[in-house]
Protein backbone atom coordinates (compact mmCIF):
# COMPACT_ATOMS: atom_id res chain seq x y z
CA UNK A 1 0.00 0.00 0.00
CA UNK A 2 1.27 3.46 -0.83
CA UNK A 3 0.62 6.90 0.56
CA UNK A 4 0.67 9.71 -1.98
CA UNK A 5 2.45 12.91 -1.22
CA UNK A 6 1.80 14.89 -4.35
CA UNK A 7 1.83 13.57 -7.92
CA UNK A 8 -0.74 11.24 -9.36
CA UNK A 9 -0.52 8.61 -12.04
CA UNK A 10 1.30 5.31 -12.31
CA UNK A 11 4.82 6.69 -12.72
CA UNK A 12 7.10 6.15 -9.74
CA UNK A 13 7.29 9.22 -7.55
CA UNK A 14 9.81 9.99 -4.86
CA UNK A 15 6.97 11.50 -2.76
CA UNK A 16 5.20 8.13 -2.54
CA UNK A 17 6.30 5.89 0.31
CA UNK A 18 5.24 2.48 1.42
CA UNK A 19 3.28 2.70 4.65
CA UNK A 20 5.61 0.06 6.07
CA UNK A 21 8.45 2.61 5.83
CA UNK A 22 6.62 5.38 7.72
CA UNK A 23 7.22 5.42 11.48
CA UNK A 24 4.08 5.15 13.62
CA UNK A 25 4.68 8.53 15.27
CA UNK A 26 4.69 10.17 11.83
CA UNK A 27 1.37 8.54 10.87
CA UNK A 28 -0.14 9.60 14.20
CA UNK A 29 1.11 13.18 14.00
CA UNK A 30 0.01 13.55 10.38
CA UNK A 31 -3.44 12.30 11.32
CA UNK A 32 -3.57 14.69 14.27
CA UNK A 33 -2.49 17.63 12.13
CA UNK A 34 -5.20 16.80 9.59
CA UNK A 35 -7.83 16.69 12.35
CA UNK A 36 -6.51 19.96 13.82
CA UNK A 37 -6.52 21.72 10.47
CA UNK A 38 -10.02 20.58 9.63
CA UNK A 39 -11.34 21.58 13.08
CA UNK A 40 -9.72 25.02 12.73
CA UNK A 41 -11.42 25.46 9.35
CA UNK A 42 -14.78 24.44 10.81
CA UNK A 43 -14.28 26.96 13.65
CA UNK A 44 -13.51 29.73 11.16
CA UNK A 45 -9.94 30.11 12.42
CA UNK A 46 -8.27 29.83 9.03
CA UNK A 47 -6.91 33.00 7.46
CA UNK A 48 -9.62 34.69 5.41
CA UNK A 49 -12.29 32.30 6.71
CA UNK A 50 -15.90 33.13 5.92
CA UNK A 51 -17.81 33.51 9.23
CA UNK A 52 -20.79 31.86 7.53
CA UNK A 53 -18.75 28.69 7.03
CA UNK A 54 -18.44 27.95 10.77
CA UNK A 55 -19.83 24.51 11.54
CA UNK A 56 -19.72 23.77 15.26
CA UNK A 57 -21.20 20.24 15.09
CA UNK A 58 -18.49 19.25 12.60
CA UNK A 59 -15.80 20.97 14.68
CA UNK A 60 -17.03 19.12 17.78
CA UNK A 61 -16.65 15.75 16.06
CA UNK A 62 -13.17 16.57 14.79
CA UNK A 63 -11.95 17.89 18.16
CA UNK A 64 -13.39 14.86 19.95
CA UNK A 65 -11.57 12.50 17.54
CA UNK A 66 -8.36 14.51 17.90
CA UNK A 67 -8.54 14.33 21.69
CA UNK A 68 -9.03 10.57 21.59
CA UNK A 69 -6.06 10.13 19.27
CA UNK A 70 -3.73 12.45 21.20
CA UNK A 71 -4.59 11.00 24.61
CA UNK A 72 -4.32 7.41 23.37
CA UNK A 73 -0.93 8.09 21.78
CA UNK A 74 0.62 10.31 24.50
CA UNK A 75 3.29 7.78 25.39
CA UNK A 76 4.39 7.43 21.77
CA UNK A 77 4.47 11.07 20.67
CA UNK A 78 7.89 12.07 22.00
CA UNK A 79 8.75 15.64 21.02
CA UNK A 80 5.35 16.00 19.32
CA UNK A 81 3.45 15.50 22.57
CA UNK A 82 3.39 19.08 23.88
CA UNK A 83 2.63 20.82 20.55
CA UNK A 84 -0.27 18.43 19.90
CA UNK A 85 -1.64 18.87 23.42
CA UNK A 86 -1.33 22.66 23.09
CA UNK A 87 -3.07 22.63 19.71
CA UNK A 88 -5.86 20.46 21.04
CA UNK A 89 -6.36 22.75 24.04
CA UNK A 90 -6.41 25.83 21.78
CA UNK A 91 -9.12 24.25 19.62
CA UNK A 92 -11.16 23.26 22.67
CA UNK A 93 -10.98 26.84 23.97
CA UNK A 94 -11.82 28.28 20.52
CA UNK A 95 -14.83 25.98 20.35
CA UNK A 96 -16.02 27.18 23.76
CA UNK A 97 -15.56 30.80 22.67
CA UNK A 98 -17.41 30.25 19.38
CA UNK A 99 -20.39 28.60 21.08
CA UNK A 100 -23.39 30.79 21.82
CA UNK A 101 -24.15 28.47 24.74
CA UNK A 102 -20.84 26.99 25.92
CA UNK A 103 -20.84 23.43 27.25
CA UNK A 104 -20.53 22.82 30.95
CA UNK A 105 -16.93 22.15 32.07
CA UNK A 106 -16.07 18.57 31.18
CA UNK A 107 -18.81 18.38 28.52
CA UNK A 108 -16.99 20.16 25.67
CA UNK A 109 -15.51 18.39 22.67
CA UNK A 110 -12.78 15.98 23.69
CA UNK A 111 -13.12 16.75 27.39
CA UNK A 112 -14.20 13.16 27.98
CA UNK A 113 -10.55 12.32 27.24
CA UNK A 114 -8.72 15.46 28.44
CA UNK A 115 -10.83 16.52 31.37
CA UNK A 116 -12.28 20.04 31.67
CA UNK A 117 -10.40 22.71 29.73
CA UNK A 118 -10.11 26.15 31.30
CA UNK A 119 -8.84 29.39 29.82
Beta strands, then each sheet from edge to edge (+ up, - down):
strand 1: 2-3
strand 2: 17-18
sheet 1: 1+ 2-
end
